[in-house]
Every structure is written in structure tokens, then in C-alpha cells.
Amino acid sequence: MDTLSSLADGFAIAITWENMLLALLGCFLGTIMGALPGLGPSNGVAILIPLAFTLGLGATPSLILLTSVYYGAMYGGRISSILLNIPGDEPAMMTCLDGYPMAQKGQAGEALAISGIASFVGSFFATWGLIFLAPQLVKIALLFGPAEYFALFALAFATLGGVSSTNQAKSAFAAALGLGLAMIGVDTQTGVPRFTFGEVHLYDGLDFLVAIVGLFALSEVFIFLEHRHGNADAAKKAVVIGRLTPPMSMIKQCTPTMLRATFLGFLAGVLPGAGASLGSFISYSMEKKLVDKGTFGKGDPRGVAAPEAGNNAAAGGALVPMLALGVPGSGTTAVLLAVLLSLNITPGPLLFTQNPDVVWGLIAALFIANFMLLAMNIPMVGLFTRILMVPPKVLMPIVAMVSFVGIYGISGSTFDLQVMIGFGLLGWVLRKFDVPLVPIILGTLLGNAMESNMRRAITIDNGDWWTLVDSPLALTLWAIAIIGFILPVLVGKVIKSKMRRDDESSLSD
């Protein structure tokens, strides 16, 4: 009952004109970000962070705007997958397998509608899962000491590459780079400047919002400048939408699929590093094994419903470890974690007691955003389709403008603009070598907390390093971290190659 009363308080916070308008704006912009190939939820949220701070929004309104963008981008990824066979982001890759064949058969409208309903079901039940699971995780997290938190952070770094990762060395390099960047600034215990090279602006360390906008948003602009034409021609294919209302028989056929995929996707989202891509993949694969009679890959609506329910449920599930433990479950939640930290709000066990208005206002807003997205995505599909026609040469200058104006509006420092450009160039180079960017952000975010917990644990035990693996809980976390790091080496190539094979088979069909 306490949970439901807290949720009611959250709705009282969320249902204000300002928050409702921000949720609507976030849903609209997020759907556009998700629909445009290559942007996706991480980039979408990173691009709009400066907007939230420039508007001078408080903690709850900022999170409502950005999580609505997050949920909207998860919805929007299906649009280009179904209409153009170009995934808006990696989790939407599986939607191409049956979504595009449906579009080729003149059922694009039905595919978009059933995928929108599946996205709603996945997000709606995942939000309920967040409500009931996060407080239980908080009770466990209250047992954590400095050694357990250090092990938890190590687990986050070890698993962030994801189960489908094929190169853990690159993920480890990115995490080490992020941790190194976190060391820049004055040591909080000794007062000694580290890696500042006499530059006064670096004494407070690197601003992780500047790093995020540079690595995600500006690197996208540099990639466009390198490949000037991109997929502009692909986006000009004419697609007939057809009827937007799926027959009731199709909805009934897909309902069990949506529920199964929601359960699997939510579990994948809660696991650190698994994320929406795995949620989408296992939901599609499981459904194919259970119900396929040779129709999957040829335009079966259940092959559209399964990955969409799975990846949207995983998006909700990824918020659980971020809010309850302060450890992001996906790349986008790592970006949201940066927003919370920049607002002087520390996610973790005490968040639910110290800032209940932020948590429950956010959760209530997620319910509202879900209904907005369902209402928006079906009748406005024509508008979102036309937005796909916008050439990158128009879009990318807008991204660059928002980045520069937003960061300067936050700090008023030209030095931060130079740092942002530096991070943009770094992100561009790393993306050319397929080095993941999210571990860099995670290292920058959690590096100082990881270091302080390690120092505190060792100091409490009079300099004994074995204290880091002394408790059963810490040992369990270290074991999970080791398994999470080794598992992708063993099964990552198998999962990734299967995803590619399925995608190639849909292209050949």
C-alpha cells in the first residue's frame, strides 16, 4: 500500500501543465530521434540534455523530458525498420525481419500499428515492474559497504559491453579510458592536482555533460561530414502506409506474444549490460521457436510484436538498477545517470527516501508518456514518415547548433566548448575503430565514486586489500562480474552472427 500511495503522490507531481507539456514534447522529439537512422535513444537524450538545462528545468521536469525522449526513441526505432528496412538503432534490427516484408505486402500501416501496441504493452508492464522491483533492490543495497559498492561498480564495467559484444578488449579499453578521464582534477583526499597540466579549468575535473554531448552528438556531426551523403537516398523511397488499424484477429494473435516478450525483455533490461538489444533478440528467437510455422521472416505480425515488446520492456527494466543501485543498465540510462549527478541527485538506495518526489514523479510520468506515445504513434505515422525524408544536411547543423548553444548556456565557458569539440573528435575516431562510447561515459561518471569506495574500504581495514573480496556479497558480485566479462567472449560471436544471418535472410527475401 505504501508503494501505491507513493505512486499517487507521484501522479500529483506529474500531472501539472508544465510536466505534461514536457512529457508530450519529449515523446514527440524522442520518436523523431528514434525514427532517424543512426541517432537512437542514447544520442537523442544526449542531444537534448543542453535544452533541459538551458530552459532552467528542475530535477523532476528535466528527467520527465529526457525519459520521455528515451521511451519515445524506443518507440520510434521501429518506423524506419518497417518502412525502409533500416533500423533506427540496434534493438530495432530484429523488427526489420518481419516488419519490412509486411510493408512490401502493403501492410506497412498494420505493422506500424501492431508494433506501436506491442511497444506500449512492453513499456507499460515494465513500468509496473520498476515500481515493485526497485524498492526490493533498495533493501538489498542498504546492506552494501564500500567494498560491495566497489565490486558493484566493477560488475557494471565488466558487463556493459553486453552479451552480444564480440570484442571485450575494446570495451575494457573504453572503460579504462573513462576511468582515466575521471582522475583529472584535484584529489579530494590529498588536495594534489592530477593530470591538469597547469590548466586551472581542469581543477574541478571534466564536466561529464560536456563529454556526453561531445562523444554522442558532435561525433555524429563529424561522421556526417565524413560521409556527406549517408542514407539520404535510401530515405526517399516511397512507401504506401495502407490501413492503420490492425484487425482484431491480428491483435488477439499477437497478445500472448507481447506478454511473453515483455517478461523476457524486462529481465534482460534489469541485468546490467544486457540491454534492449538482447531483450529484442531473445524475445524474437523464443517466439520463433514457440509459434513459427514457416511464416517468420516473411511478414508474420508476431515477428514484429515480439522484438518491439521485448526492447521497450528492456528500456523500462534498465531504469531499475540505475534508480535503485546507481548503476546504469544500458547506454541511455548511463546518460540519464549523468543528468541526475549534474543535478546533485545521487541515484542509489537513499534516492527513494531522500528524493521521493523525483522518483515517483518520474515513474508516474512514464505511465503518462506511454499513453501519449500510443495515442501519438498510430495517427501521426504519416508525419513521422515524412520526417524520414529530411536530408542529413539539414538535420546535422541543427544538432550542432543545439549542442553548442546548450553547453555554452549551461556553463558560459568557451573552454567547455573546446573540450566538447575535443570529445567530439575523440568519439569520431573511436567510432571508426568500433570502440564503444558508453564505457567511457560510465568511467567518467563512476570513476570518482569507485576510487573513493576503494580507498574507504582499504582504510577501514587498515590497508588490507583483501577486504575488497572479504564478504560473501562482494564475492558474489565479483563472480558475476567475471562471468559477465567472459560470457560475451564465449557466446557473443554466436549471438551476433545469428542476428546478422536473420537480418541478411530478411534482406534476400
N, C-alpha and C positions, 0 to 999 in steps of 0.2 A: 504493500500500500504506500510506503514511503516513496518508492520509485514512481508510482503513478501520480502522487501528489507533486513530486518534483517535476514530472513531465508537464503537469497542469500549470505550474509556475513558469515553466519554460515557454509554453504557448502564450501566457500573458506577456512575456517579454518579446516573443517573436511577432505576435500579431499587433504590430504598430505600422503606421503608414510607411515610415522610413524603412523598416526591416522588410516589409512586404515588397516594396519597390526595389530594394537591393536584391532580394531573392529573385524577383522577376527579371531584373537586369542581368544578374549572374547566370540564370538559366538560359536566357537568350544568347548572351555572348559566349557562354560555355558550349552551347550547341553548335554555334558557328565555328568556334575553335576546334571542336571535335570533328566537325564535318570536313574542314580543310585538311587535306592530306599533309602529313608531316608535322603538324602542330601538336595535337593531342592534349591531354589534361595537364601534364607537367608544365609544358610550355605555356598553355593557356593561363594557368594560375600564376606562373612567374611573370608573364607579360602584364597582368592586371594588378599585381602587388603595388606598383607605384601609384596606380589610380586610387587604390584604397587609402593609401597614406596621404596622397595629395588632397583628397576630399576631407581629410581630418577625421576619419571614422574611428570610433572607439573599438574595443576588442570584439564585442559581440557583433556589431554591424559588419566589421571587416571580415570576420570568419563566416558570417552568413553569406556575404557577397562571394567570397572565394570558394567556399564549399559548394555553393550553388553552381559556380563555374565548373568545379570538379565534377559534380553529378551531371551537369549539362553536357560536358565534354564526353563523358562516358556514353550518354545517350547519342550524341552527335556522330560518334565514330562510325555508326552503322550506315549513315546516309551515303557517303562516298563508297563504302564497301559494297552496298547493294546496287547503286546506280552505275558506278564506274569500275567496279572490281579493284578499287584502290583503297586499302584500309586507311582510315583516318589516323589510327595508331595501332600498335602491335596487338592489343587484345581484340581489336575488330577484325583481325586477319581471318579468324575462323568463320566470321559471318559471311565472308566472300563465298565460301564453299557452296552454300545453298541460296544465299541472297541474290547473287548475280545471275545464276540460272533462272531464278524466279522472275527477275527483271527481264531477261531475254524472252521469257514466255509471256510477257505482257502483264505480269503480276507484281510489278515494282511497288505499286501502292499498297497491295496486300502485304508484301514483305516488309515494307516500312512500318505499316500499322502493327503487324504481329510482333515485330522486333521492338516497337515502342511499348507495347503492352508487356512484353517479356522484361524489358528494361525496368518498367515500373514495378512489376512483381518482385524482381531481384532486389531492387533498391528498397522497396517498402519493407519487406521481411528482414532484410539485412539491418535496417534501422532499428527494428524491434530487437534483433539480436544484439545490436550495440547497446540498447537500453538495459538488457538483462545480464549481458556477459561482462561489460566493462566494470560495473561495481563489484562483481565477484573477483575479477583480476586485481582490483584495487586492494581487496582484503589480503590477497597473497603478496602483493607488492609491499604492503606495510611490514612484512617480515624481512625485507631486504635491508642489508647493511652495506657499507662501502664496497666490500669485496664482491657481494652479489650484484651490485649495480655495475661494477667494472666488468664482471662476467657477462651481464646482460648487454652492455654496450658492445663487447667483443662478439657476442652472438649476432647482434644487428649487423655488424660489419661482415661477418662470415657468411651470412645468408642473403645479403642484399642483392647479390648477383642474380639470385633466383634459381629455381630448379632447372629452368630451360637454358641457363647460361652454359656456354661451351668453352669459355676461356676465363677461368678463375684467376689466373695470373694478372690479367688486365684489371679485373675487379679489385684485387689486392693492391695493385699499383695505384689505382684511383683512390682507394681508401687511405693508403699511406700518404699520398699527396694531400688529401684533405686534412689529415691529422697534422701534417707538417705546416699547412697554412694556418691551422688553429693555434699553433705555437707562437705565431707572430704577435708581438706586443709585450707589455710589461708583465713579468712573472708575478702572479698575485701573492705568492708566499715570500719571495726574496726581494721583490721590487727591482729586479735586474731586467733591462730591456733585452728582448730576444728577437733576432733577425729583423731589426728595424732599420739597420744601416744608417743610423743618424736621422732618419725621417720622422719628424715629430708626429705627423698624421698617423703613423703606424703604431704609436704607443698604446692606443686603445684596441689594437687588433684590427682585423679586416671585418668590415660590415658584411654579414652573410647575405643580406638582401641585395647588396651591390653584386656579390658573387653570383647569386642565383639569376638575377636579371641578365648579367653578362654571359654566363655559361649557357643559359637556355635561350633567351630572347635574341641577344645580339649575335650569337653563333649561328642562329637560323638565318639572320640577315646576311652574314658573311657567306654562308653556304649558297644562298640565293645569288649573291654577286658572282660566286664562282661558276655556278650552273645557271646562267641567266634565264634560260627558257623553262627549265624544270618540266613540270607536268601541265604546263598551260594548255597545250593542245589536247591532252587527254581530257581535260575538264570541259572541253567544248562539245563532247559527244552529246547528241540529242537523245534524251531518254523519255519514253512515254510512261507516265506515272500510273495511269489506269485508275481503277476504283480504289478508294482509300479505306473502305470499310470491309474488313475480312468477314466472310460468312461465319455464322455461329458455330457451324460444324468444325471449322478450322480452329477456332478458339478453344472449343472443347477438346479437340485432338491434341492441342499444344499445352493445355493446362497442366497435366501430370509432368510433362517435360519441364515446364517452367519451375515447378515446385522442387523437382529433383535437382535441377541445375542451380537453383537458389541455395539449396543446402550445401552442395559441393563448392560452389563459388564462395560462399561465406566462410567456410572452413579454410579455403585457400587464401582468402584475404587476411584472416586473423594470423596466419603463420607469417612471421617476418621474412620478407624476401620472396615469397611465393607470388603474391600479387594477382592482378586481373588477367594477365596473360595465361597463367597456369589455370586460373578459375575458368576461363573461356575454353581452354584446351581440354581439360578433364571433363567438363560438362558436355562438350560435343562428343568426345570419344566414348564416354559412358552411355550417352543416349544412342549413339550409333550401334553400340554393342547390344543394347536392350531392345530397340524397336526397329532397326533398319531392316528393310526387306528389298534392298537394292535401289531405294529411292534417294538415299542421302548422297549429296554431291550433284544431284540432278534437279534440285529445286524443291526439296521437301521443307515445308514450313517449320517442322520440328528442328531441322538443322539450322534455322535462323533463330528460333526461340531459345534453344539451349545455350549457345555461346553468349547471347545478349543477357539472358537472366544470370548466367554464371559470372560474366565480367562486371556487371553492375552490383551483384551481391558481394563480389570480392572488393569492390570500391568501398562499400559500407563496412565490410569486415576489417579493412586496413585501418579504419579510424579507431578500432578497439585498442590495439597496442599503443597507438600514438597518444590517445587521451588517458588511458589507464596506466601506462608504463613510461611514457615519454620516448618510446622507440617507434619510429615510423614503420608501417607495414608495407609501404610502396614508395615509389619515387615521388608521387604527388603529395603524399602525406608528409614526406620529408620537407617539401617546400612549405606546406602548411605549418609544420613544426617551427620553421624559421620565422613565420609570421607571429606565432604565439610568443616565441622567445623575444622577438623585437618589441612586443607589446608588454614585456616584463611579466609574462604569464608562463609559469613553468609547468608543462604537462607532466602527469605522473599521479601517484596515489593521493597527493594532497589537493589536486585540482578540484576534485568533486566536493571537498569541504571548504576550500579557500575561495574558489570562484564558481560556485554552483550556478550562478546566473549565466556565465559564459557557456558552461557545458550544456545545461538543459535548454537554454535559449537556442543554442546551435542545433541540438537534436530535434527540437520542435520545428526549427526552420527547415531541417532536412525533409520532414514529412510534408511541409507546405511546398517545398521545392519539387518534390516528387509529383504531387498533383498538378503543379504548374507545368512541369515538363510533359506529363501525359496529355494535358489539355493543349499544350503548345505544339508538340511534335507531330501530331496527326494532321490537324487542319492547316498548319503552316509549312508542310513539307515542300510545297511549291516554292515558297520564298527561300527556304534553306537550299533548295536545289539550284536556284538562280544565283545564290551567293557563291556556289561552287564555280560559277563561270568567272568570278572576279580574278583577273590575272595577278600572279605574284608581284609583278612590278608595281601594282597599286597597293597591295596589301603590305609588303615589306617596309616601305617608307613609313607607314602608319605605325608598325611595330617599333621601328627605330625611334620615331618621334615620342611615342608613349614611354619608351624606356628612358630616354634622355631627360625629358621634361619631368617624369615621375621621380627619378633618382635625385635630380637637382632640387626638386620641390621638397623631398624628404630631408636632405642634408644641407643644401645650399653650398655645397663644396665642389669646386671644379676638380679637386684631387680625386673625389669619389667617381667622377665621370671618367677620369683617366684610368682608374682601377677597373671600372666596368668595361671599358674598351679592352683593357689587358685580359680580363677574364673572357671576353667575347672571342678574342683571338686564340686564347688557350683552348676554349671549348671547340672552336672550329678545327684546330689542329688535332685535338684528341678524338673528335668525331671522325676525322679522316682515317684514324688508326683504329676505329671501333672500340675506343676506351670508353666505358660507361661514365656518365657525368654524375649520376646520383650518389655514388660512394664519396665523391669529392665534397658534395654538399653535406652529406651526413658527417664526414670527418670534420668539416669546418664547424658544424653545429654542435656535435657531441664531444669534440676533442678536449675542450677545457674541462667539461664535466667528467669525462673519463679519466683525465690526468688527476684531477682533484680527488676523485674517489679512490684511485690507486694510492696516492700519497697518504690519504687519510687512513686507509686500511693498513698500510705498512707502518705508519706512525703509531696507530693504536696497538699494534702487536710488536712494538719495539724493533722495527726494522726487519722483521721476518717476512720474506717474500712468499713463503709457503701459505701465509694467511689468505692469499688470493684463491687458493684451491682447498681451503680447510673445511668449509661447511658442506653438508650434503646438497644444499640448494645450489651453491656455487659450482660444485662438481657436476650437478645435473645440467646446469646452463652451459658449462664448458663442453660437456659431452654432446649436447645438442648443437653447439657451435661447430664442433669438429665434424660431426655428421653432416651438418648443413653446408660446410665448405667442401667436403669430399664428394657428397652425393651428386652435385652437378657434373663433376669430372667423370663419374661413372655412367650417369643416365642422361646428362644434358644433351649430348650429341644425338642420342636416340630420339628424345622428345622433339628436339629442334628439326631433325631430318624428317620425322613423321609429319610435323606441321608443314614443312616445305613440300613434302610429297603430296599431301592433301591439297595444298594450295595450287600446285602445278597441275594436279589432276583436274581441278575445277577450271583452270585456265584452258586446258586442252579440250575439255568438254564444251 
